[in-house]
Structure formats: structure tokens, C-alpha cells
Amino acid sequence: MDLETGFYQNRVKKESWRTVLTLAYQSLGVVYGDLSTSPLYVYTSTFAEDIENTETNEEVYGVLSFIFWTLTLIPLLKYVFIVLKADDNGEGGTFALYSLLCRHVKVNLLPNSQSADEELSTYKKDINTSPLQTSFGAKLKSTLEGYRVLQKFLLVLSLLGACMVIGDGILTPAISVFSAISGAELSLGKDHHLYIEVPVACIVLIALFALQHYGTHRVGFLFAPVVVIWLLCISAIGIYNIIHWNPTVYRALSPFYVFKFLKKTRKGSEAMFADLGHFSQLSIKMAFTFMVYPSLVLAYMGQAAYLSRHHVMENDYQIGFYVSVPQKLRWPVLVIAVLAAIVASQAAITGTFSIIKQCSALGCFPRVKIVHTSSKIHGQIYIPEINWTLMILCLAVTVGFRDTKRLGNAAGLAVITVMLVSTCLMSLVIVLCWHQNVLLAICFGIFFGTIEALYFSASLMKFFEGAWVPIAISFIFMMVMCIWHYGSLKKYEFDVQNKVSIDWLLSAGPTLGIVRIRGIGLIYTELVSGIPAIFSHFVTNFPAFHQVLVFICVKSVPVPRVRHEERFLVGHIGPRDQHIYRCIVRYGYRDAHKDDLQFENDLVCSIAEFIRTGKTGLNGNAADDLSKDLEDMTVLGTPSTHISGVQLREDNEVSSESVGSSKHREMHTTLMTKPKKRVRFFIPETPKIEGGAREELRELMEARESGIAYILGHSYVRTKQGSSLFKKMVINFGYDILTKISRPPAYALTVPHASTLEVGMVYHV
């Protein structure tokens, strides 16, 4: 799983010790798989040839010192004690840090941003919300808000981190499974191991990806025990090797060996292999501090103790994990390692699904099909297109490289880049979100950035030895994300520039001969104000619309989840007697969308509750100022969140009887032109509602009984005449292809086709 996503998903809150220990145990199987399997390939990636300086073991001690201090400084100090506090309501990743910055600084380039969204309760965090105290912080904030190029750079930086996470999701399964199976080389011989290892690794990977659509909730309970057994196994082997081969290996924990190694080795920075970037994938503080951290330290010390006494490996075998395992235990350890590698691969794949969903929800990735594989655990999702793409790329790098060294170089660059991106974003969070002194942010950035930059430079020096792979993968995904975001932004800007006011609609009614037909018309749009151009295009060519008209904007906000109490924003458009409403439905990037029937009932019930409250639009009376597009929106929840409010019931049989209750009175209609479902509103007895609102509710009920029609816009984006060649290639070629292969919006997949009307229009941007 990606660095911060897994780290935050299992964040330990103030709960009982039993709960804390349970969460810590569960996190071992969710996020620590690839971290715990790193001993399989780290030393192999470090030493290209036999170990030098055999008499003093300086090279072995130097590498062990690097590993120990990397584990201590990056995961333990940076993530556990600092970055953990910068979560986005328990969620992590580069997009979580980006949304945290957008919440405090107006740098959000994503469309549909509203000031009303900032009033969501999930925006209110236990961080310093006072004005920036330092002049530098205020200047930095105004600079970011004033220069659009800086805002674009910040978004691209976040996208880069997301792309590298995707790259890691491709490379982690390959290196984990291949490294685990490589233990067969000792028994089969070096000349024949590729004939067995590569096919077996490919079979395991194919099976792993083929089973993704079943989800992990059925076998997820096995993940934590597998990782625990693996950690205990490598700890025991490490202790044995330390005692049996070199009890004085603990001396290498001194930072003196790091500086001595750098001083005497010309390839000092290159020796800091990129695989250590895997040490950044952490989750719960307690699980890492008391289980993962000591287990990994013992495992690496044990390997170093063995290598200090065996500089030339048996059967010319390259330096690796299995040579340090006692011969009688190699096959049992091999089985456990393969199981741990499968867990590691599953965590990486799940993390990739999660980051793709975030990017798609925030308008930075083409729409994909998201399947929730568990009804109880929301985070378990499956994306078919991404799954098979990952499988093909994973098999390609496994067959193409066929060794852990180049796979390690590739995976290391991906993870170390994510670490650098998080360090840059975290430095801004310290100043702009935590309102700390700029010197603290500079010290954080310089200290951790310097360490990570050394690893990054080492990875780049291995560009032709495998490190080019994550760069190529990230470049492709970055191109897709940037083209999609640019095209979506231009499309939204066209809608904003060509929207019409309610004045136009009301004045054009008599001229066009517009008639109102029975029922509710739902017009989906991305606009949060005004009437979209595609609807004016519709009524101009087909002068009729429904007796109740609702403009719906389904939008994603840069928070993980939106509470049900704050799901809907409802307001009038124009005078009350026109029965035209706007409804903005807000979802977080980890929220699941409801099915069409439940959504219809929630929507109608929320509009009825809005009518009952008596608010009639801008400044209490929208008819006084029809030229303004912005409405006075009321925050409403789903019916389950306002039990004391309006409730909706549907009956298959028509009856003229009224049903009352102690808390609600029933309002019903019997005017129907053909047999349909009986719609009833249960309205609280108090407070009393005035006559205008009662008639408006009756009109809404009659419209609901007549049925709901969906009016969906289908726009084709093309460049204007005289546009540059680059813009034509991006819009007419790149964005057009992505639009054709992407899934329709979520609401378009759930609406009944028999009640759907699509309106096509060409947007010239």
C-alpha cells in the first residue's frame, strides 16, 4: 500500500488499550507486507559483486549502519512522530496533504469549489486555525494565492507523488514475489533457477491479480498472522546469526561507520541503494515501534553478521537473504516468505486502487469502474481496468528484468520520489496549516530532504539499471492525469462562461412557447450556480420541461468523507411558484454513491424538507433579485439524519385514507392520470407550515407520482479556430480518446435508461 495512505488508514486514536492493540495487530497485515519483505532483496541490490574489504568488514558494517539509521530517521522520526499529525481525517497520501493545503490556502485548481464546502464539519480539524502570525507565512500564503503557475506546480507535484505510488504498485508485487521465490536457486542451482523462478513468479502474480475481484475480506484475517509469523521468523534467524557468526556486529549501529563508508568509498551515494525507500511505508506507531522496527533491525543485523564471515557465497550465489538461513530451514522459510510476499503485493495493489479512486474523484483521472468488494469495509475496492493494467505491466517487468537488483532499483526510485514529494508538501503544511515558525519548516525540509535526496541521486545513477521504469510509468500516467484535468477544466470553464440566468429562462418561456409537463425533471450539471448552456440548448430545440425542475450537481470535495447530515445543499432558482430548484450533492473522495432508487427518495425528501423550513431563496425572496445566479442554499441531510423532519413513503396501491401519527401528519394526493405508486409525505405536526409551502409540497408530491425523468448532457469538446497545435493535440486527440475510453459519470450508470434523455452539444474551448 502507498506510503501515507496505509499509514493513516490505521491511525490509532484515543481508545482503550485493547482497541489500540487490536488495531496495531490488524495493521500488520494491511500495510507492513512490503516493508517486512524488504530483507529479501535489500542486500542483493546493495552488493553488485562480492564484498570488498573482507578483513575489516567496513563495507558490510557501512551498509548495515545505513539501513539502521534510515529505519530510525525516516520511518520512526519523520513519519511516526511528525507526518502522522498531518492527516486528512484519518486519510493519508500526497492528495491528503494537498487537500489540507487547499483547505487553508486558496490554491485549489479543481472545478466546483465553493465557499460553502469550507463549512463542512470535516474541514474543521484540531489544528491551529488562528491567522498566520509570521509575516513570512502571510507572504507565502498571498504568493501562492496570487500566482496561478505556483498553484499548478503544487498540483503537478501532488500528481507526481500519486503517479509514483502507482509505479510502486506495479513494482512491489514483482520484486516481493520474485525475491521470495528466488530461494529455490540454492537448491536448483544457478544455471537452472530462471527456468523455475520466472514462470512460478508469473503464475503467482496472475493468480493474485485474477482473484482481486473477490476482495480480501474473506481471507484478510490471514494477513496479519502471516506477517507476524514472518517477522518472528526473520527475528529468530537474525538472533541466531548474530550469536553464531558475529556477536560484535552491533558496533555497526554507530553512525561512525556511515561517515567512514562514505569517506573511503568513491561510490558512496550510489551505495545508498534505493530499496531503503521501502522503509517509509508505515502505519500504526505502536506496531512499528514494538514489532516491525526491532524485527527488521534484528533481521538486517543477522544478515550482516553472516556476510561478515562469508564473503564468497556458496555456488557463486549472489548475496541474498536465503544464504543466511540455516539449510534445514530454507524450504519452510521459503513457503512463509512467499505467503508474506503475497500479502505485500495485495497491500500494494489495494493502495494503488485507493490512489486511483482519489485522483478520479478529484477530477485528475479518467472515470473508472469502482467495485466495492465488501459491504462492511468501505476501503476494500476493485477497479477492473487498473487491475489488468497493473497485471500486464507487473508481468512485463518481472519477465524483462528477471533479477532483484534491477527490480529493486526501479521500486526504490518510485518510493523515494514519493518520500521527497511528501517532504516538500509537509514543509508547506508546517507553515501554512500548523502556523509554525518558518525555520522549523526549513529545518524539516533540509534535514529529511537531504537524506532522501542522497537516495534519490543514487537511484538516478542507476537509471539504465532499472530505475528508468518508474520514470516511464509515471510519465505515462502523469500525461493521462494532466490531459484529463486540463480538458475537464476547459470544459467546466466553457460551462461557466456560457451559463444563462433564470431571467433568460423565464423571459424566453412565452417567446418559445415553453410548456410544463407532469413529473420531475432532473438535469445533471457540473455548475454550482446558473443554468448550464446544454439546458438552454435543450429548451430552445424542444420547448418543454417538467412541472418540477431540479438542477443537480454531483461533486466531489477534497475531504475523505462527507457526513450524511451535510450531504445536500438545496435552494430555489427563481420564484417559488416556478418550482425550480438546485441541489448540490457532495461526496468525499472515499464515499460510496447510492443506487438510483435510494438516491431519488433522499433527493425528493430533502427538497420537501427544504420547502418545509420556509427558506425561499436569496435573501429570503429570490423573486426580488432574479438576475443573480447564486442561491441561498440550505444544508440538509438524508432522511435518516432528520427523523423529525419530512419522511417519504411509497405504496403500490392507491387509497384515499389518511394515516396519522403522534409525531407526523400525512399529506397525500390522489390525482393520477394512470396507475402509479402512491407517494406520501409524513410531515411533523409542529411547527405549522404556511399555505404557500403546503401547496409547494403538494406540487412536489404530484410530480413525484408522475415519475422522474433524467436529462443528461453529452458534450463533445473541440478547440476553437486559431488554437495552437499543442492545444489541438491535447484536446482534439488526447482528451477525446480519454473521454471515449473512460466510464460515464457515476449517476449516468445508475439512472434508469427508460427515463433518460441525452442532449448532445459541441463545446468549443
C-alpha positions in Angstrom: 0.0 0.0 0.0 1.2 3.5 -0.7 3.3 5.3 1.9 0.9 7.6 3.7 -2.4 6.0 2.7 -1.8 2.9 4.6 -0.1 4.9 7.3 -3.1 7.0 8.0 -5.9 4.4 7.3 -4.9 2.7 10.5 -4.2 5.7 12.7 -4.6 4.9 16.4 -6.9 7.2 18.2 -7.6 7.8 21.8 -9.3 4.5 22.7 -8.9 1.6 25.1 -5.6 -0.3 25.2 -7.4 -3.4 23.9 -8.6 -1.4 20.9 -5.2 0.1 20.3 -3.5 -3.3 20.4 -6.2 -4.8 18.1 -5.7 -2.1 15.6 -1.9 -2.4 15.8 -2.2 -6.1 15.2 -4.6 -5.7 12.2 -2.3 -3.0 10.6 0.5 -5.6 10.3 -1.4 -7.4 7.6 -2.7 -4.3 5.8 0.4 -2.1 5.3 3.5 -3.8 6.6 3.8 -6.6 4.0 6.2 -5.0 1.6 8.2 -3.4 4.4 8.6 -6.7 6.2 9.7 -8.5 3.0 12.4 -5.9 2.2 15.2 -8.1 3.8 14.6 -10.5 0.9 16.3 -8.2 -1.6 18.0 -5.2 0.1 21.4 -6.7 0.4 21.2 -8.3 -3.0 20.5 -4.9 -4.5 23.3 -3.3 -2.5 26.2 -5.6 -3.4 26.6 -6.0 -7.1 29.6 -8.2 -6.7 31.4 -9.9 -3.9 32.0 -7.9 -0.8 35.2 -5.8 -0.7 37.3 -5.0 2.4 37.0 -8.6 3.7 39.4 -8.1 6.5 37.7 -5.2 8.2 34.1 -5.7 7.1 33.9 -2.0 6.6 31.5 -2.4 3.6 29.2 -4.7 5.4 29.2 -2.5 8.5 28.7 0.6 6.5 25.6 -0.8 4.7 24.1 -2.1 8.0 24.7 1.4 9.5 22.9 2.9 6.6 20.0 0.6 7.0 19.7 1.1 10.7 19.8 4.9 10.6 17.4 5.0 7.6 14.9 3.0 9.6 15.4 5.2 12.6 15.3 8.6 10.9 12.8 8.2 8.1 10.0 5.9 9.3 10.4 6.3 13.1 11.2 10.0 13.4 9.7 11.5 10.3 6.5 9.6 9.8 5.6 8.2 13.2 6.3 11.4 15.2 5.8 14.2 12.6 3.9 13.4 9.4 1.3 11.3 11.3 -0.1 14.6 12.7 -0.8 16.0 9.3 -3.6 13.5 8.4 -6.8 14.4 6.5 -9.4 13.0 8.8 -7.5 9.7 9.2 -6.5 9.5 5.5 -3.1 9.9 4.1 -1.1 10.3 0.9 0.0 13.1 -1.2 -3.5 14.1 -2.0 -4.4 14.2 1.7 -1.5 16.8 2.2 -2.7 18.6 -0.9 -6.3 18.9 0.3 -5.0 20.0 3.7 -3.2 22.9 2.0 -6.2 23.7 -0.2 -8.2 24.0 3.0 -6.0 26.7 4.4 -4.8 28.4 1.2 -6.8 29.1 -1.9 -4.7 27.0 -4.3 -7.4 24.6 -5.4 -7.5 24.3 -9.2 -10.2 21.7 -9.2 -13.6 22.8 -10.5 -16.8 23.2 -8.5 -15.0 24.7 -5.5 -17.4 26.6 -3.2 -17.1 28.6 -0.1 -20.0 26.5 1.4 -17.8 23.4 1.3 -15.4 25.0 3.7 -18.2 24.9 6.3 -18.2 21.1 6.3 -17.5 19.7 9.7 -14.8 17.5 8.2 -12.9 20.7 7.3 -12.6 21.6 11.0 -9.5 20.0 12.4 -7.8 20.2 15.7 -5.1 22.4 14.3 -4.2 26.0 14.8 -6.9 28.0 13.0 -5.7 31.4 14.1 -4.4 33.9 11.5 -0.9 33.4 10.3 1.4 35.0 12.9 4.6 35.3 10.9 5.0 37.8 8.1 6.7 35.1 6.0 3.7 32.8 6.4 1.3 35.6 5.3 3.5 36.5 2.3 3.8 32.8 1.3 0.1 32.4 1.5 -0.6 35.5 -0.6 2.1 34.5 -3.1 0.5 31.0 -3.6 -2.9 32.5 -3.9 -1.8 35.2 -6.4 0.2 33.2 -8.9 -1.6 30.5 -10.8 1.6 29.0 -12.0 2.5 28.1 -8.4 -0.9 26.5 -7.9 -0.3 24.4 -11.0 3.1 23.4 -9.8 1.6 22.3 -6.4 -1.0 20.2 -8.2 1.6 18.7 -10.5 3.8 17.9 -7.6 0.9 16.0 -5.9 0.1 14.2 -9.1 3.8 13.2 -9.4 3.6 11.6 -6.0 0.4 9.8 -7.0 2.0 8.5 -10.2 5.0 7.1 -8.3 2.6 5.3 -5.9 1.0 3.7 -9.0 4.5 2.8 -10.2 5.3 1.2 -6.8 2.0 -0.7 -7.1 3.4 -2.3 -10.2 6.9 -3.0 -9.0 6.3 -4.1 -5.4 4.4 -7.3 -6.3 7.1 -8.1 -8.9 10.0 -7.7 -6.6 8.3 -9.2 -3.5 7.1 -12.4 -5.2 10.3 -12.8 -7.3 12.6 -12.3 -4.3 10.6 -14.8 -2.2 10.8 -17.5 -4.9 14.5 -16.8 -5.5 15.3 -19.0 -2.6 14.8 -22.0 -4.9 18.1 -21.0 -6.6 20.1 -22.5 -3.7 18.6 -26.0 -4.2 18.2 -26.0 -8.0 21.5 -24.4 -9.0 22.2 -21.0 -10.5 22.2 -22.3 -14.1 18.6 -23.6 -14.0 16.9 -21.3 -11.5 15.4 -18.9 -14.1 13.6 -21.7 -15.8 11.7 -22.2 -12.5 11.6 -18.9 -10.7 10.3 -16.7 -13.5 7.4 -19.0 -14.5 6.4 -19.6 -10.9 6.6 -15.9 -10.1 4.4 -15.1 -13.1 1.9 -17.8 -12.1 1.6 -16.4 -8.6 1.2 -12.9 -9.9 -1.5 -13.9 -12.4 -3.4 -15.7 -9.7 -3.1 -12.8 -7.4 -4.5 -10.3 -9.8 -7.2 -12.7 -11.1 -8.5 -13.1 -7.5 -8.8 -9.3 -6.9 -12.4 -9.0 -7.9 -13.3 -11.3 -5.0 -11.9 -8.8 -2.5 -9.8 -9.6 0.5 -12.5 -9.6 3.2 -12.8 -13.4 3.1 -9.1 -14.1 3.5 -8.0 -10.8 5.1 -8.0 -12.3 8.5 -5.0 -14.4 7.5 -2.8 -11.4 6.5 -1.9 -10.3 10.0 -0.9 -13.8 11.2 1.2 -14.3 8.1 3.1 -11.1 8.6 3.5 -11.8 12.4 4.9 -15.3 11.7 7.3 -13.8 9.0 8.5 -11.1 11.4 9.1 -13.6 14.2 10.8 -15.9 11.7 13.3 -13.3 10.4 13.9 -12.1 14.0 14.8 -15.6 15.2 17.1 -16.1 12.2 18.7 -12.8 12.9 19.3 -13.5 16.5 20.8 -16.9 15.6 23.1 -15.4 13.0 24.3 -12.7 15.4 25.1 -15.2 18.2 26.5 -17.9 15.9 28.6 -15.8 13.5 29.4 -12.3 14.8 28.1 -11.1 18.2 30.0 -7.8 17.8 28.0 -6.8 14.8 26.1 -4.3 17.0 29.1 -2.0 16.6 27.8 -1.2 13.1 24.9 0.7 14.6 27.2 3.6 15.3 26.9 6.4 12.8 30.7 6.4 12.6 30.5 3.6 10.1 28.2 5.7 7.8 30.7 8.5 7.6 33.7 6.2 7.3 32.0 4.3 4.5 31.2 7.5 2.6 34.8 8.7 3.1 36.5 5.7 1.9 34.1 4.6 -0.9 34.1 6.6 -4.0 30.6 5.4 -4.9 29.3 6.5 -1.5 26.0 8.0 -2.6 25.4 5.2 -5.1 25.9 2.6 -2.4 22.8 4.0 -0.6 20.5 1.8 -2.6 17.1 2.9 -3.4 15.4 -0.1 -1.8 15.7 1.6 1.5 12.8 3.8 0.3 10.5 0.9 1.3 11.2 1.7 4.9 8.8 4.7 4.5 5.7 2.5 4.3 4.4 2.7 7.9 1.1 2.7 9.7 0.5 2.5 13.4 3.1 3.9 15.8 2.9 1.0 18.3 3.0 -1.7 15.6 6.1 -0.2 14.0 7.9 0.7 17.2 7.4 -2.6 19.1 7.1 -5.2 16.3 8.3 -4.2 12.9 11.2 -1.9 13.8 13.0 -4.4 16.1 12.3 -7.3 13.8 13.8 -5.6 10.8 16.8 -4.4 12.8 17.5 -7.9 14.0 17.0 -9.4 10.6 19.5 -6.9 8.9 22.0 -7.3 11.8 21.8 -11.1 11.4 22.4 -10.9 7.6 25.3 -8.6 8.2 26.8 -11.0 10.8 26.6 -13.8 8.4 28.0 -11.8 5.5 30.9 -10.6 7.7 32.1 -14.3 7.9 31.0 -15.4 4.3 32.3 -13.0 1.7 32.3 -15.6 -1.1 28.9 -17.2 -1.4 28.3 -20.9 -2.0 27.8 -22.0 -5.6 28.7 -18.5 -6.7 25.3 -17.4 -5.4 24.8 -13.6 -5.2 24.5 -12.1 -1.8 20.9 -12.5 -0.5 18.6 -13.4 2.3 18.4 -17.2 1.9 22.1 -17.8 2.3 21.9 -16.6 5.8 19.1 -19.0 6.6 20.2 -22.4 8.1 20.0 -25.0 5.4 17.4 -27.2 7.2 15.0 -24.2 7.4 15.3 -22.9 3.9 12.2 -24.6 2.4 9.9 -23.8 5.3 11.2 -20.2 5.3 10.7 -20.1 1.5 7.0 -21.0 2.0 6.5 -18.3 4.7 8.3 -15.8 2.5 6.0 -16.5 -0.5 2.9 -16.0 1.7 4.4 -12.8 3.1 5.2 -11.6 -0.5 1.5 -12.2 -1.5 0.4 -10.1 1.5 2.8 -7.4 0.5 1.6 -7.5 -3.1 -2.0 -7.3 -2.0 -1.3 -4.2 0.1 0.4 -2.5 -2.8 -2.4 -3.3 -5.2 -5.1 -2.1 -2.8 -3.1 1.1 -2.2 -3.0 1.7 -6.0 -6.7 1.2 -6.2 -7.2 3.7 -3.4 -5.0 6.4 -5.0 -6.7 6.0 -8.4 -10.1 6.4 -6.8 -8.9 9.6 -5.1 -7.5 11.0 -8.3 -10.7 10.1 -10.3 -12.9 11.6 -7.6 -11.0 14.9 -7.7 -11.1 15.2 -11.5 -7.5 14.2 -12.1 -8.0 10.8 -13.7 -10.5 9.4 -16.2 -13.6 7.9 -14.7 -13.2 4.2 -14.0 -15.4 1.5 -12.7 -15.1 1.1 -8.9 -16.5 -2.1 -7.3 -16.8 -2.3 -3.5 -15.9 -5.9 -2.7 -17.1 -5.7 0.9 -20.3 -4.3 2.3 -18.8 -3.8 5.7 -15.3 -2.5 5.0 -15.5 0.6 2.7 -11.8 0.7 1.8 -11.9 -2.6 0.0 -12.4 -1.7 -3.6 -11.6 -3.3 -7.0 -11.0 -1.4 -10.3 -11.1 -3.8 -13.2 -9.3 -1.6 -15.8 -6.5 -0.7 -13.4 -6.2 -4.3 -12.1 -5.5 -5.8 -15.5 -3.2 -2.9 -16.5 -1.2 -3.5 -13.3 -1.0 -7.2 -14.0 0.3 -6.7 -17.6 2.9 -4.2 -16.5 3.9 -6.3 -13.5 4.4 -9.4 -15.6 6.4 -7.3 -18.2 8.9 -6.1 -15.6 9.2 -9.5 -14.0 10.0 -11.2 -17.3 12.1 -8.3 -18.6 14.3 -7.9 -15.6 14.4 -11.4 -14.0 16.6 -10.3 -11.1 16.0 -8.5 -7.9 18.8 -6.0 -8.4 17.1 -4.1 -11.3 13.7 -4.6 -9.8 15.0 -3.1 -6.6 16.5 -0.1 -8.4 13.1 0.6 -10.1 11.0 0.2 -7.0 13.4 2.3 -4.9 13.2 5.3 -7.2 9.4 5.2 -7.1 9.2 5.2 -3.3 11.9 7.7 -2.7 10.2 10.1 -5.0 7.0 9.8 -3.0 9.1 10.5 0.1 10.5 13.6 -1.4 7.1 14.9 -2.5 5.7 14.3 1.0 8.6 16.2 2.5 8.0 19.2 0.2 4.3 19.3 0.9 4.9 18.7 4.6 7.2 21.7 4.8 4.3 23.9 3.5 1.9 22.3 5.9 4.1 23.2 8.9 4.0 26.9 7.9 0.5 27.3 6.3 -1.6 24.8 8.3 0.2 24.4 11.6 1.3 28.1 11.6 4.7 27.2 13.0 7.9 29.2 12.5 9.4 29.1 9.1 12.7 28.0 10.5 11.1 24.8 11.7 9.8 24.0 8.2 13.2 24.8 6.7 14.9 22.5 9.2 12.4 19.7 8.5 12.8 20.1 4.7 16.6 20.3 4.8 17.2 17.5 7.2 14.9 14.9 5.7 15.2 16.3 2.2 19.0 15.9 2.3 18.8 12.3 3.3 16.1 11.5 0.7 18.0 13.5 -2.0 21.0 11.2 -1.4 18.9 8.1 -2.0 17.2 9.8 -5.0 20.6 10.6 -6.6 21.7 7.0 -6.0 18.6 5.8 -7.8 19.1 8.2 -10.7 22.7 6.9 -11.1 21.1 3.5 -11.7 18.9 4.9 -14.4 20.0 2.3 -17.1 19.9 -0.5 -14.5 16.2 -0.5 -14.0 15.5 3.0 -12.5 14.1 4.2 -15.8 11.0 2.0 -15.4 9.1 4.1 -12.7 10.1 7.2 -14.6 8.5 5.9 -17.8 5.4 4.6 -16.0 5.0 7.9 -14.1 5.4 9.9 -17.3 2.6 8.0 -19.0 0.2 8.2 -16.0 1.2 11.9 -15.5 0.4 12.6 -19.1 -3.0 11.0 -18.7 -3.8 12.9 -15.5 -2.7 16.3 -16.8 -4.6 15.9 -20.1 -7.8 14.8 -18.3 -7.6 17.6 -15.8 -6.8 20.2 -18.4 -9.7 19.0 -20.7 -12.1 18.8 -17.7 -11.1 22.3 -16.6 -11.6 23.8 -20.0 -15.0 22.1 -20.3 -16.1 23.5 -17.0 -14.8 27.0 -17.9 -17.0 26.8 -21.0 -20.0 25.9 -18.9 -19.3 28.8 -16.6 -18.8 31.3 -19.4 -21.9 30.2 -21.3 -24.4 29.6 -18.5 -27.7 31.5 -18.6 -29.6 33.2 -15.8 -33.1 32.4 -14.6 -34.2 35.7 -16.1 -33.5 34.3 -19.6 -35.4 31.1 -18.9 -38.5 32.9 -17.6 -38.5 35.6 -20.2 -37.9 33.1 -23.1 -40.8 31.0 -21.9 -43.6 32.9 -23.7 -41.5 33.6 -26.7 -40.6 29.9 -27.3 -43.9 28.6 -26.2 -42.5 26.5 -23.4 -45.0 24.2 -21.7 -44.7 22.4 -18.4 -45.3 18.7 -18.4 -46.1 16.5 -15.4 -43.3 14.9 -13.4 -39.9 15.8 -12.0 -37.0 16.6 -14.4 -33.5 16.1 -13.1 -30.9 18.0 -15.0 -27.3 16.9 -14.2 -24.7 19.6 -14.4 -21.2 20.4 -13.1 -22.2 24.0 -12.4 -22.9 25.1 -8.8 -24.7 28.3 -10.0 -26.6 29.4 -13.0 -28.3 27.3 -15.7 -26.0 25.3 -18.0 -25.8 26.0 -21.7 -26.8 22.5 -22.5 -30.2 23.0 -20.9 -30.8 26.3 -22.8 -29.8 24.3 -25.9 -32.4 21.7 -25.0 -35.4 24.0 -24.4 -34.5 26.1 -27.5 -35.0 23.0 -29.7 -37.6 21.2 -27.5 -39.6 23.9 -25.7 -40.9 21.9 -22.8 -39.8 20.9 -19.3 -41.3 19.3 -16.2 -43.6 20.9 -13.6 -40.8 20.5 -11.1 -37.2 21.1 -12.3 -34.1 20.2 -10.3 -30.6 21.1 -11.4 -28.3 18.5 -9.7 -24.6 18.9 -9.3 -22.9 15.8 -8.0 -19.5 16.9 -6.8 -16.5 15.5 -5.0 -14.9 17.7 -2.3 -11.3 17.3 -1.2 -12.1 15.6 2.0 -12.3 11.8 2.7 -15.9 11.7 3.6 -19.0 14.0 3.9 -21.4 13.4 6.8 -24.9 12.3 5.9 -26.2 15.4 7.7 -24.4 17.6 5.3 -24.9 15.6 2.1 -27.3 18.0 0.3 -27.3 21.7 -0.5 -30.8 22.8 -1.7 -32.1 26.1 -2.9 -34.7 27.8 -5.1 -33.9 29.1 -8.5 -36.3 32.0 -9.2 -39.7 32.5 -7.7 -41.3 29.8 -5.6 -44.2 29.3 -7.9 -41.9 28.2 -10.7 -40.9 25.1 -8.8 -37.2 25.2 -10.0 -34.6 24.0 -7.5 -30.9 23.5 -7.3 -29.4 20.6 -5.4 -25.7 20.1 -4.8 -24.8 16.6 -3.7 -21.4 16.4 -2.0 -19.3 13.3 -1.7 -15.9 12.8 -0.2 -13.2 11.0 -2.3 -13.8 7.9 -0.2 -17.6 8.0 -0.1 -19.7 5.4 -1.9 -22.5 6.6 -4.2 -26.0 5.3 -3.5 -28.2 3.4 -6.0 -30.7 5.3 -8.1 -33.9 4.4 -6.1 -32.5 5.3 -2.7 -30.9 8.5 -4.2 -34.3 9.6 -5.7 -36.1 9.2 -2.4 -33.3 11.0 -0.5 -33.3 13.8 -3.0 -37.1 14.3 -3.1 -37.3 14.1 0.7 -34.5 16.7 1.1 -36.3 19.1 -1.3 -39.5 18.6 0.7 -37.7 19.3 4.0 -36.2 22.4 2.4 -39.7 23.6 1.4 -41.0 22.9 5.0 -38.2 25.0 6.5 -39.7 28.1 4.7 -36.5 29.4 3.1 -37.3 30.7 -0.4 -34.0 31.7 -1.9 -31.6 34.6 -2.0 -32.2 37.0 0.9 -35.5 35.2 1.7 -37.1 36.1 -1.6 -35.5 35.1 -4.9 -38.1 37.0 -6.9 -36.6 40.3 -5.7 -33.3 39.7 -7.5 -33.7 37.2 -10.3 -30.5 38.4 -12.1 -28.3 36.8 -9.6 -27.3 33.2 -10.2 -26.2 32.4 -6.6 -29.0 31.0 -4.5 -29.3 30.9 -0.7 -28.5 27.2 -0.2 -29.7 25.3 2.8 -27.6 22.4 4.2 -29.8 19.3 4.5 -29.0 15.7 5.3 -30.5 12.4 4.2 -33.9 11.4 5.6 -32.2 9.1 8.1 -30.5 12.2 9.6 -33.7 14.2 10.2 -36.2 11.7 11.6 -38.2 14.6 13.0 -38.5 16.2 9.5 -40.3 15.2 6.3 -40.3 11.5 5.6 -41.4 9.9 2.3 -43.4 6.7 1.8 -44.5 4.9 -1.4 -47.4 2.5 -1.7 -48.2 0.3 -4.6 -52.0 0.5 -4.0 -54.0 3.8 -4.3 -56.0 4.6 -1.2 -57.9 7.8 -0.1 -57.4 7.1 3.5 -55.1 9.1 5.6 -52.8 7.7 8.2 -51.8 9.9 11.1 -49.3 9.5 13.9 -48.5 11.3 17.2 -45.4 13.0 15.7 -46.3 13.4 12.0 -49.4 14.1 9.9 -49.8 12.6 6.4 -50.0 14.7 3.3 -51.1 12.7 0.2 -52.5 13.1 -3.3 -55.0 11.0 -5.4 -54.8 13.0 -8.6 -53.3 10.5 -11.1 -53.8 10.0 -14.8 -52.7 6.4 -14.7 -51.9 3.8 -12.0 -48.6 4.7 -10.4 -47.1 4.4 -7.0 -48.8 6.4 -4.2 -46.4 9.0 -2.8 -46.9 10.3 0.7 -45.1 12.8 2.8 -45.1 12.5 6.5 -44.8 16.0 7.9 -44.2 16.9 11.5 -47.2 18.4 13.3 -45.1 21.3 14.6 -44.1 23.8 13.6 -47.1 24.7 11.4 -46.2 25.3 7.7 -47.8 28.2 5.9 -50.1 27.8 2.9 -47.6 28.5 0.2 -45.2 25.9 1.4 -48.1 23.4 1.7 -49.1 24.0 -2.0 -45.5 23.6 -3.0 -45.2 20.3 -1.2 -48.4 19.1 -2.9 -47.0 20.0 -6.3 -43.8 18.1 -5.5 -45.8 15.0 -4.5 -47.9 15.1 -7.6 -44.7 15.4 -9.7 -43.1 12.5 -7.9 -46.1 10.3 -8.5 -46.0 11.1 -12.2 -42.4 9.9 -12.4 -38.8 11.2 -12.7 -37.1 11.9 -16.0 -33.3 12.3 -16.2 -31.8 14.9 -18.7 -28.1 14.1 -19.2 -25.7 16.3 -21.2 -23.3 14.7 -23.6 -20.8 17.2 -24.7 -18.0 17.0 -27.3 -15.1 19.2 -26.6 -13.2 20.7 -29.6 -10.7 23.5 -29.9 -11.6 26.9 -31.3 -10.3 28.0 -34.7 -6.9 29.5 -34.4 -5.9 27.4 -31.4 -2.2 26.3 -31.1 -1.1 22.9 -32.4 -0.3 21.8 -28.8 -3.8 22.6 -27.6 -5.4 20.8 -30.6 -3.3 17.7 -29.9 -4.3 17.8 -26.2 -8.0 18.5 -26.6 -8.9 17.0 -30.1 -6.7 14.0 -29.8 -5.7 13.2 -26.2 -8.8 14.3 -24.2 -11.1 13.0 -26.9 -9.6 9.5 -26.7 -9.7 9.6 -22.8 -13.3 10.6 -22.9 -14.2 7.7 -25.2 -12.5 5.1 -23.1 -13.5 6.5 -19.7 -16.6 5.4 -17.9 -19.7 7.6 -17.8 -20.3 9.6 -14.6 -21.5 7.5 -11.7 -25.0 8.9 -11.8 -25.3 8.0 -15.6 -24.7 4.4 -14.8 -27.4 4.2 -12.1 -30.3 6.1 -13.7 -33.0 4.0 -15.5 -32.5 4.1 -19.3 -36.2 4.2 -20.0 -36.4 7.6 -18.2 -33.2 9.1 -19.6 -32.9 11.8 -22.2 -29.4 12.7 -23.5 -28.7 16.1 -25.0 -25.6 16.4 -27.2 -23.7 19.6 -27.7 -20.3 20.6 -29.0 -18.1 22.8 -26.7 -15.5 24.9 -28.5 -12.8 25.8 -25.9 
